């Protein structure tokens, strides 16, 4: 069975190569090739999963060594794969949800003339993410890490004729380069201090390594995670990434890319366990980001950007749980999996709404769509109930466990983290209820919404057939789009109970991630009731504002916080002032130092030597009398010096 591991990556990688290099002769069948090879990866993963279940908990790890990548003295880099319970969880999520998104894209991108290339990029994305989670060493993981960054750049900017899409792709690429520097430095430190970057030897050596070294590596890994998982302070790219086609948003937010940072921290758990300061930094980043993203999601009228703020917040929950150490590792991954189901369903539902609304993304121009899109309404609604933590659905089980683990941290820190997690749950219920009410309930505002002018390009021009600026005629999406939404809705409903009841998921991951039972200062029942209570409060406040009052087509000016949240809490303004202008001033200062000090020393030395040589050159004039005088003068000096020394 070990020989099948490489096929998990090879199948979508082959699809990417064929679709991107095959030319226009494959335009008619390219989408089927990409979808079949993505599904083939899932089938192979299911076969390996079945084989893994037949073994004991301690015997489930499988490895496959392909070849030595860099075999030189003192430096050994291998292309080898490691499949254990943690990587298997990601394999099934990535290939399963990814395959459903491929199926959805068949209908969504039906009329895009570059559909073959789009599916090639999707396959490349899956291959890179699978390489990332299957690598048995940090250097090979880095290859997948960069591959995910490249694929996201290509997909976010897929509609490159739109300046906003091209800008968003470059922004995502550049912001992630900052985080990637953290991972590259961490790998260098591992090799310098451990002599290797393979998972096994590095993690085993942490018990004999100083806390300072582990803290340095941990902080660099956290910086890498902040970039890929859009955590503070490297979160600014995520909202702009919505410029890509909606299937890309679903893939990035649910199954790939943003989950990579969570995987990296959990996989490196032994490093963080030995570095309390780095572990604390992880929890702080997660707590801040879960509130940051939730607040941003409350103020967005663009349905995809509201969901993007939600993703930022939910990944913050996962990072917070990962920072809790063995108490939270399992729950971070559990929430990652359940989030993969309901967030993919929500994004695909948003794409279905846009499909029936001439690509309109402004929720203030929606309303009453449940009558026209019943399947989209039900599937989106189940995803909504899951993400707000409605009792019995998947998000209830996974998020409740994270909140309980946060309180179990103990002391003042536990109360603060638990309180932040509860507050985030209330805000989540508020902004997701707002999205639900503005989209599917209330007055049909699209009937009197202003028609966009020809100067305003459609957000997703290639996804529809009935004209960019025609009056909306809401309708249900084709079955190629609704079937994946229905499958994901089942996961949104049942996945949490399947994992949570009987502690199945804990027993599954414990041999890899370890697990410690925390002791919260309040009972689990109290935490559950509190979580449900704040969820009800959030829903009630949103209903009072958007369910019982008419929603204006034009957004009101709002409070100072609302205006700031609409601008992503001024994150781009902060980056411009601190990083862009700061970088400009730093560059000008360095140029001044270079011109005045460095060039001054170099040019001054050259000028001095030039002046000295010019003066010395006058002595070499070619006249014999001048040389005779020089010789006479020299002899006189020597004689005088000799007589003086004798006299003394």
N, C-alpha and C positions, 0 to 999 in steps of 0.2 A: 504493500500500500504506500510505502514511503516514496516510491517512484512516481506517484500521481501528484505529489505536492507541487512540483514545478509546473504541471499542466494548469493549475489554478491561475497562474500568472500568464502562461504561454497562450491560453485560449484568447483572452481579450487583447493581448499584445499582438497576436497574429491578425486579429480583426482590424486593429489600428493600422498595421502595416499594409494589409490588403486594401483597405478602404482609402487610405491616404496616398497610396502609390499606384492603385489600379486604374486610375483615370476615369473618364466619363462613361466608359463602357459598362461600369458597375452602378451607374446612377439609378437604374430601375430596380436593382436588387440589393443595393448597399445597406439599406435599413434592415433588411432581413438577415444579412450576413452578420451585422453588428449585434443584433438581438439574439440570434442563435448562439453566437460564440460567448456572449455574456451569460446566457442561460446555461451553456455547457460548463462554464466555470462553477455555477451554482450546483449543477448536478454532480460534478466531481467533488465539490465540497460536501454535499449530502452523503455521498458514498464514504468519504473519509470520516465524516461525523458518525455514521452508523458503525464503522469499524472501531472508532474510538470508544463508543459506548459499550462495545463488547469487551473492553479491557478494564483492569482495575484502575482506580483513581491515580495511583502512582506510576502506572505503566502507559499512560496515554500520550506521552510526548513522543513525537516522531521527528526525525531529521533527515534531510537529503542534501548531500554535498555534490554540487555540480562540477566546479573546477576552481583552481586557485587563480584568483584575479591578479594579485600583485605578489608573486613569490620572490622576494629578495631577502638577503640576509638581515635578520633583525626586524623584518616587517612582513607580516603574512596577512593578506586580505583575501578572504574566500567568498565565493558566491555559493552560499549554503542557506537552506531554509529550515525553520523550526516551527513545527505545528504542535501546539499544546491547547489546553482548554481556552486560554485567553485569545490566542490568534485564531482559533477555530470560531469563536464567537464573532469576531470581526469578519472572518471570511464569509460566513453565512449571511451576516447583515449586509456587507458590501455587495456581494454577488446577488443576493436575493432581492433586496430593495433596488439595487442597480438594474437588474433585469426587468423589474416592473416599470422602472422609469424609461428603459429602452422601449418597452411595449407602448407606454403612454406617448412617447415621442413619435411613434409611427403616425399617429393621428394628428398630434399637435404640430409637427413640422411637415405635414403632408405636402404643402404647397411651397415649401422653401426650395429653391433651385439648388442650394448647396447642402441638401439633406444628407447625402453620402458622406461629406466631410464632417458634418455634425456628428454622425454616428461613429466615425473614426475617432474623433476627439473624445466621445463618451467612452469608447473602448480603451483608449489610452489612459483616461482618468481611472478606470477600474483597474487596469494593469498596474499602474503606479501605486495605487492605494493598497492593492493586494501584496505587492512587493514590499511595501513599507511594513505591513503587519506580519509578514512571513519571514523577513530577514532574521538571521540568527546573530547578527552583529550590528553595531551602531553605524558602521561605515556603509554597509549595504542598505540599512534603513535610510541613511541620508540620500542615497540614490533615489529611492522611492519618494522620499520627502520632497526632493527637488522636482521629480517627475510630476507629483501632484501640483506643485506650484506652476509648472509649465502648462499642464492641462487646464488648470483653472484660468490661466491667462488667456489661453486660446478660446475657451468656452465663454467666459465673461465678455470678451470682446468679439464674439462670433459675428454679431451684426456690426462690423467695424465701420460700415458706412455712417453710423451714428456717432458723432463726436463724443457723446456722453458715454457710450459703450467702450470706445477706444480708451477714453480717459480712465474709466472705472477699471479696465483690465490692467492698465499701467500702474494704477494706484495699488491694486491688490498685489501685483508683482513686486513693487518696490517696498511696500510695507512688510511683506513677507520676507524680503531679503534681510531686513533688520533682525527678525527672529531667527532666520537661517544662520546668521553669524553666531548666535548663541549656541546652536547645535554644533556647528563646526568647531567652535572653541572648546566645547565640552568634549568632543571626540579627541581633540588634540591633548587636552589635559588627561583624559583616560590613558592614552598611549604613553604620555610622558610619565605618569605615576604608576600605571599598572602593567605597561608593556604590551597591552592588547586592547581591543575594543569589542571583543566577543561578549555577548550577554553573560554567559556562564561565568567565565573567569572574573569579569569586572564586578558582577554582583556578589560573587563569593568573597572577593577581596575587600569588600566594604567593611567587614568586621574588624579588619586589621589596619584600617586607614584612619587618619586623623579627621576629626570633625571639620576642621577648616577646609581640608581638601574636598570633602564630600559636599560642604556648603557651596564652594565655588562651582563644582560641577552641577549641583542641583539648581543653582540660580541661573546658570547658562541654559540648562534644560527647560527651566520655567520660561525664560525669554523666548526660546523656540516655540514652546506651547502657546504662548500669548500671541505669536504671529499667526500660526496655523489655525488656532481655535478662536481668534478674534476676541481676545481678552484684553482688558485695560493693561497697558496703555496702547496696544497695537490693534485696536478694534475698529479703526475708522474705515477700513476697506469693505466691511461686510455689507453695510447698507447700499453702497454704490454697486456692489456685485449683482444687485437685482436687475441691472441693465441687460444681463444675459437672458437667453430664453428661459422660461419658467422651469422646464425639466432640469436645467443646469442648477437653478436655485434649489430644487428639491434634492439633487444629487450632492451638492456642496453641503447643504445644511443638515441632511439626514444621514447619509451613509458614508461620505468621504470628507476629506479636508478638515472640517471643523472638529471631527472626532479624533484626528491624528494627535493633537496635543494631549488629550485625555489618555490615549493609548500610551504615549511616550512617558507620561508621569507614572502611570500604573505599572508599566513594564519596568521602570526604573525604581520601583518602590523601595528596594533595599538601600539605594543611595539616599533617598529622602528620609527613610527611617533613621539613618545615622546622622542626619543633618537637621536638627529641630528648627533652626533658623530658616532654612530653605523651605521646610514643611510649613512653617508659619506664613511665609511669604506666599505660598500656594493658596492657603486658605483665605488670606486677605485679598488676593487677586480675584479669587472666585466669588467671595462675598460682595466685593465692590462691583464686579461686573454683572452679577445677577440683578442687582438693583439698578445699575446703569442701563442695561438693556431693557429692563421692564419699564422704566420711566420713559425711555425713548419710544417704546412700542405704544405707550398710551397716547402719544400726540401725532402719530402718523396717520394720514388719510390714504396714502398709497398702501393697498392691501399687502403687497409683497414686502414693502419696507416695514410694515407693522409686524409681519411674521419674521423678518430679519432681526428686529429688536428682540423678539421672543426667542429666537435661536441663541443670540448672544447671552440672554438671561439664563436659558436652560443649560447651556454649556457652562455657565458660571456655577450652577448647582453641581455639575459633574466635577469641575475643578475644585470646588469647595470640598466635596466628598473625598476626592483624591488626596487633598491636603490633610485630611484627618488620619491618614495612615491606614493600618490594618482594620481600623474600625469602619472606614468608608470606602476602601478600594472596590469591594464587590458591588456596593450600592451605586458607585459612580458608573461602573460598566452596565449595571442593570438599568439605570435611568438612560444611559446612552442607547441601549437597545430599544427600550420602549419609546424613547424619543424618536428613534429612527422610523418607527411605524407611524406615529401620529403626526410628526412634522412633515414627513414625506407626503402623507395623505392631505395635510393642510395646504402644502404648496401646490400639489397637483390639483386640489380643489380650487385654489385661487386661479390656477391656469385655466381650469374649466370655466370658471366665471368669466375670465377675460375672453375666452374663446367665444362665449355667447354674447359678449358686450362690446364687440369691436375693439378688443384690446384695451379697453378703458381700465385704469387701475385705481382711480379715485373713488373710494367707497362712498363719498358724498353724492355720487352720481349713480349709486346702486339703489337698493331698497326693494323689498317684496319679491326677491328672485326665487324664493322657495317654491312658488307655484309653477315656475317655468323650468326649473332645474331640480327636480325631486331627488334624483340619485346624488347629484353634487351636494344638495342640502343635507341629506341624511349622512353621507360619508364625511363631509366636512364637519357636521354637527357632532359626530362620534369622536372625531379628532379633537374638536373643541372641548368636549367633556373630558377626554383623556388628559389633555394638557393642563386643565384647571384642577385636576385631582378629584374628579367626581368619584364618590365611593364605588368600588367594584371595577373601575376601568384601569387601564395599565398605568397611567400616570399617578394614580392614587397610591398604588403599591410602591413604586420606585421613589417618588418624591417624598412620601411619608417616611420612608426609611432614611433618606438623607437628612431630613429635619431631625429625626430621632437621633441619628448619629452625631449631628452637630451639637445637640444638647448633651450627648454623652461625652463630649470632649472634656467636660468638667470645669469647675471654677467659673470665674468671670468670663473667660474666653468662650466657654461653652454656652453661657447665657446670651452673649452678644451674637455668636454665630447662629444659634438657634433662633433668636429674635429676628435676625436679618433674613434667615430662610423663611420664617413665617410671614414676614412682611412681603417678601418676594412672591409668596403664594397668593396673598391677597391682591397684589398688583397684577399678577398674571391673570387671575379670575376677572379682574376689571377690564384689562385691555382686550382680552380674547372675547369677552362678552360684548364689548364695544364693536369688535370686528363682526361678530355674528349678527348683532342687531342691525348694524348699518348695511350689511350685505343682503341678508335674507328676509328681514322683517321691515315693517313700517311702510311708508308711502313709496310708490314707485317713482323715485326722483329722476330717473333717467328719461322719463317722458317729457320733462320740461328742462332738462339739462342743456346748457349751451353747446352747440355743435362746434367742434374744434375747427379752427381756420386751416386752410391748405398749408400755411407756413409752419403748422405744428405737426411734426412727424408722429406717426403712430408708435406706441411704445414697442410693440412686437409686430411689425408689419407683415412678416412672412407667415404668421400663424393662422390667418383668416382668409376667407375666400370672397367675402361679400362687401369688400370695399373698406378703405380706411376710415372714411368720414360719413358712412351711411348711418341712418338712424338705427339705434340698437334694436334688435329683435331677439331677446333672450331665448335660448333654446338649450336643450340638453346636449351634451357632447357625445361623440360617437363611442361605440363600445370599446374601441381600442384605448380610449382614455378612461372610460368609467370602470372597466374591469379591474385595472390596477388599483383604482381608488377603493373599490369594494374589498379587494384582498387586503389592502393596508388598513381599512377600517376594522376588519376582523382582528388584525394584530393590535390595533389601538384598544380594542375591547378586551381581548382575552390574554394578551402576552403577559401583563403584569401579574394576573392571578396565577398563570401557569408557572411563572418564575418564583413568585413570592410565597405561595401556599406550600408548606412543607419545606421551606428553605432550599428548594431545588437549586436555585442559582448559586447560593452560598456554597453548597456542597460541590457544585460543578467547578467553581473557580478557586476554591480555597487551596487546593494543592499548588496553584501557581502564584496567587496573590497573597495568600495567607489571610486570615480573618480573626479579628478579636471582638468579642462581645463587649460593647460599652455598657456603662451603668449611668444612664441619664438621671438627673435629679428629680425628674417626674416620670410617672408611669407611661408606658407605650400607649395606653388608652387615652391618657390626658393629651399626649402629643397628637394622636389621631383626631380627637374631638376638636382640639384647637385648630388643626389644619382644615378640617371641614368647616369650622366656624368662620375662619378668615376667608375661606373660599366663598361662602354664602354672602359675607359682607361685601366682597368685591363684586360679585354678581349683582347684588342688590343696588349698589351705588351706580354701576353701569346701566342697569335697567331704569333707574330713576332719571338718569341723564339722557339716555338714548332710546329707551323703550316707551317712555310715557310722554316724551316731548318730540315734536317734529325736528328732524335733522336738517339744518340749513344746507343748501347746495354749496354755498361759499363758507369756508371756515371762518369763524369769528377770530378776532385778534388774540384773545386769550390772555392769561396771566403771563408774568415774566418767565415763570418756570415752563409754561406751555410753549412759549415762543422759543425758549432755549432748547426744549426737547425736540421741537420740530427741526431744529438745526443740529440734532444729534448731541445735545448738551455742549455745543460749541467745541466739539472735539477737533473739527477741521480748523476752526479759528485758532485753537490752542496750538495745533501743529504748525500752522502758518506763522504764528508769532514766535513760538519757541524754537521750532526746528528750521523752518524756511528762512525767516529773518535772522534768527540766531546763526544759522549756517552762513548766510550772506555776510554778516558782521565778522564771523570767525574767518571766513575766506579773505575778506578785505584786510583783516589784521595780519593774517599770515602773508598776504602779498606785500603789505607794507614792511613787515619784518624782513621778508626775502629781499625786497628792493633796497632797503636802507642798511640792514645789518649784513646779511649774507653777501648780497651783490656789492655792498660797500667794502667789505673786507677783501673780496676777490678782486674787484676792480681797483681798489686802492693799492693792493700788493702789485698788481700788474703795472699800474701807473708808476709806482716807486721804482720798480725794476727797470721800466722803460726809461725813466729819467736818469737813473744811475748809469745805465748802459750808454745813454746818449752822451753823458759827460765823459765816461771812460773812453768812448770812441774818439774823442778829440785828441787823445794822446797818441793815437795811431794815425799820424797824418802823412807818413811816407817820406819825410825829410830827414836826411842823415844828421844834420846839425841838431835837430830836436832830440834825436836818440842819443847823440854825443853829450848833450847837456844833461839828459836824464841819467846817463851812466856816470857822469862827473858828479852830479848831485848825490846819487846813490853812494858812490865811493866816499864822498865827503861825510855823509851821514854815518857810514860804518866806521870811518876813522875817528870821528868825534866821539862816537859811542864807546869805542875801544879805549880811547884816552881817558874818558870820564870814568869808566869802570876801574881802570888801574889806579886812578887818583883816589878813588873811594877805598 
